[in-house]
């Protein structure tokens, strides 16, 4: 069975590219630098991945966290696998600032999304793709 991205993620996100295990997405909400890893596996929870895939997901998550830290210098990184609305396993990586409107509360359900303009989205996607050019096996253009 081939990998299919959950329709909600496809609707709410921009595709950035592919890593060894996961698809990398950017949430269409310009209030926060917000990336999502979606392993190309049939799983709802991390423990359902085999040991190699769990380690790969952790490595990819650390890569995304470091990339967000380097690009955006946030005060805090929020990393979560919530999945209450989207059952497909996915890992949120959100750069947070003490000055953001939701601080210090979690971002989920706090404010309506503020979509990127097409130009803003392309600028952010290009910046992330450039930072990850050595690790991305497929780049969405």
C-alpha positions, -999 to +999 in steps of 0.1 A: +000+000+000+014+034-010+017+063+014-012+087+015-011+120+034-042+125+055-065+150+038-065+174+067-027+177+067-028+181+029-053+209+032-037+227+061+000+225+051+026+231+024+048+202+013+085+210+017+101+177+008+109+142+019+134+129+044+145+093+047+114+083+067+091+113+068+074+138+046+082+174+058+053+199+059+049+235+069+017+245+086-001+273+068-001+296+098+023+325+097+020+332+134+046+306+142+074+288+124+057+254+124+069+222+107+054+187+107+070+154+102+048+126+088+064+092+087+055+072+056+042+043+076+008+030+087+009+041+123-011+062+147+015+062+176+053+063+177+055+029+196+038+012+166+069+020+145+096-007+144+128+001+163+147+014+132+119+037+122+115+050+158+152+059+158+150+075+124+120+095+134+139+107+165+169+117+144+146+135+119+128+153+148+162+164+162+172+176+127+140+197+124+144+211+159+180+221+153+170+237+119+142+257+135+165+268+163+192+279+138+168+296+114+144+313+138+162+315+172+130+308+192+127+311+230+113+275+231+105+247+208+073+228+212+074+193+198+042+171+200+025+141+185-011+150+194-032+135+166-067+140+181-081+153+148-057+136+124-051+099+133-021+096+110+011+097+130+026+132+127+050+152+148+046+190+152+076+212+157+067+248+166+091+276+173+077+297+202+085+332+214+077+349+246+062+377+225+038+354+204+001+360+210-005+325+225+025+325+249+028+307+273-002+286+265-002+258+239-010+271+204-038+245+196-072+262+195-058+294+210-060+317+178-074+312+143-047+305+118-032+334+099-024+319+064+008+329+046+006+349+014+019+329-015+051+350-015+057+346+022+051+308+020+075+304-009+102+324+010+099+303+041+098+270+022+129+280+002+147+290+034+139+256+050+148+236+019+181+254+016+189+247+053+180+210+048+194+206+013+218+178+023+191+158+041+161+162+018+158+133-007+130+150-025+122+187-027+088+200-036+089+229-060 
